[in-house]
């Protein structure tokens, strides 16, 4: 009896060690497929799509798959990951983690503080239940991740705008008020040009392209953010408050 008591006590003491043994994997990119759930072609597509999303909206959405949670709850482990990775931008807190544990058949969408107003817990839960779960249950992991990411992007689109390299160096993006005036001037010159000889209407268009740093059509092209500079990838200091949703399939 005494030996059994010692055995059970030893096992009890070892349980917390086992539950906390799962470390935080390295943040390698937008798609961190440690469970090998995503095909190579889908991974490349997702990487490009998520990179483009961060460049346009500044929101950093990252996928993490694991073979197993090794006894941890998906909610607790998800918080540990985002606290370590610091997804999203500082002061904007616009990071999203899409975490999936293959063997546990569990998933979670962890939402940064700055996105909780738009990507609510209810919305995150609907994306899991209505978009991702049905595909995962069919074994269509590529389809689940692709559709899930598309839904997350649609839910958060327009919340933030990326700060390009020009703004970080002190040069502000082209203001909307000046853009409106620019359009009015274009229409005015077009009207004047129409009264003159034909063939001169394209001169102002060439000048407008040069006035915006040589970009075709005058558009400001934002460069790659943290994910593409120098071949490295990392979070930007975003914080999380536990917003999001969990599910299983």
N, C-alpha and C positions, 0 to 999 in steps of 0.2 A: 504493500500500500504506500509506504514511504517512497519507494522508487518511482511509483506511478505519479505521485504528487510532484516529485522533483522533475520528472519528464514533462509533465504538463506545464509546470512553471517555466521551464526552459523554453518550451515552444511558445508560450505566451510572450516571453521577453523577446523572442526572435521575430515575432510578427511585425512590430513597428519597423524593425530594421529592413525587413523584406518589403514593406509597403513604401518605404522611402528610398529604396535602392535605385529606382529609375531616375537616371540623370537627365539633364537637359541637352538635347542634341545640338549640334552646330547649325547655325543659321547659314545656309549655303546660297539661297536664292529665294525667289517667289514660290517655287515648288520644292518642298523638302520631302521627298517620297522615300522614307526609310523603310516602308513596308512593301515597296515594289507593287503598288496598286495601280499605277498610271503607266500607260504605254509611252514609249519614247516620243512618238509623234504628237500625242495629246499633251505631253509634258512641255514640248517645245512651243506648242500653240498657246498653252496657258501662261508660260513664262513671258511670251511676247505680249499677250493681252494684259497681264497684270502690270508689266513694265509700262505699257502705254497708258494704263489707267492711272498709275502713280504720276506719270509725267503730266497728264492733262488735269487731274483733279487733286493731286498731292496725297490722296488716300493710299495707304500701303496695305494691301491685302495679301496675306501669305498662307500657303497651304502646308500642313504638316501631317504626315501619316506615320503611324507607329505599328510595329507588329503586335504589341500588347502594352497595356497600362501597368501591368505587373502589380495589380492590387490597388492602385491609386484610383480615386474617382476622377472622372473626366473633367469635372468642374475645378477641382483642386489642382490637377496637373496643368490644365489650360492656363490658369492664373500664374503658375510658376513659370511657364514658358513665356508668356507675354511680359512678365516682369523682368525676365532675363534678356529677352530679345528687344524690348522697348520699341515695338512696332509703331509706326506713325510718326508724325512730327511733334516736336516739343511745342507746348502751348496750344496746339490744335488737337492733339490726342486722337488722331484720325487713323488708327490702325485697326485691322481686323485679322483674327486668326481663325482659319478653318481647319480644325483638328479632327482627325479620324484615327481610331484604333481598330485595326483589322480583325484581330482575334476576338476582341471584346464586342465587336460589332456596335461600337458606340461612336458618336461624333458630337462636336460642339462648335458653335460659332461664338467666338469671344469678341466683343465689340468695345472699341475704345470710348473713353468718356465723351469725346467731342462728337461722336456719331450716334450716341444713344437716342437723341431726339428724332433722328430720321430712321435709323435701323433699330427699331424698338425690339424688345424681347419677343413680342407677338409676331412681328415681321420675321425675325430670325427663326422662330419656331415654325412658321408657315413654310419658309424656304426649306427647312430640314424635312418636314413632314410631307409636303406636297411636291417638292422638286427633286430633292436628293434621295430620300428614302425609297421611293418606288423604283428608281433605277438601280440603287444598290441591292435591293432585294432580288432583282433580276440578274445580278452579277455584272451589271453594266457600270463598272466603276468609272471608266472614261466619261461616259455620258453623265453620270452623277456629278462628278467634279466640274465638268464643262458647264452643265446647266446650273449648278449651284453657284459657280463663280459669276456667270452671266446675271443671275438673279440678284446676287449681292451688289454687283456693280450698278445694276438698274436701280436698286433701292437707295444707294448712296450717291448716285450721279448728281453733280451740281452742288453738293454740300460745301466743297472747298475747291479752290483753284490752285494749281501748282505755282510755286514761286520759282521762276526760272533763274538761270545763272545771271541774267542781266539785272534782275531785281536784287539779287544777293550782293552784287557789286555796286549797288547804289543807283542803277539806272532803272527807273520804274517802267512797267509795261505801258503800252499806248493807252491813255485814258479813254473811257467810253465817250465822254463829252467831246474830246478832240476828234474822235472817230466820227461822231455825228457831224461835226463841222466839216470834216474832211469830205464826207459823202456829199454834203450840200454844195461844197465848192466844186466837186467833180461834176455834179449835175449842172451847175451854173456854167462851167467851162464847156461842158458838152453842148449846152444850148447855144453858147456863143460860137462854138466850132461848127455847129450845124448851119450857121448863117454864112459861114465862109466857104471856101472851096473844099470839096471832098478830098479825103486822103490825109488830112491833118488831125483827124480826131484821135489818133493813137499816141500823139506826143506826150500828153499828160499822163498816160498810163505808164510809159517808160520812166517818167520822172518820179511817179509815186512809188514804184518799186525801189528806186535808189534811195528815196527819202526814208525808207524803213530798213536801212542797213543792207539793201540789196536782195532781200528775200522776195521771191516771186509773189506778186500780188500784194505786197506790203504786209504779209502776215508775220507775226513774231513767233519764231520756232523755239520752244523751250527745250533745252538739252536734257540729257539723262540726269536723274537724281542720284541719290546715294547708291541705288542698286547697280549703276553702271559705271561709276567712276573708278578708274584704275583696276577694273576687274574684281572689285570687292563688293560686298553686300552687307548691309546692316540696318538696324532700326535707327530712328531719329530722335528717340527720347520720349515717345508717346507713353501715356499712362492709361490704365484700365481700372474700372470700378466694379467689375463683376457682371456687367450687362451682357446679354446674349441669350442663347438657348442651347439645350442639349437634346439628343435623341438617339435612337438605336434602330437597327434594321434586322 
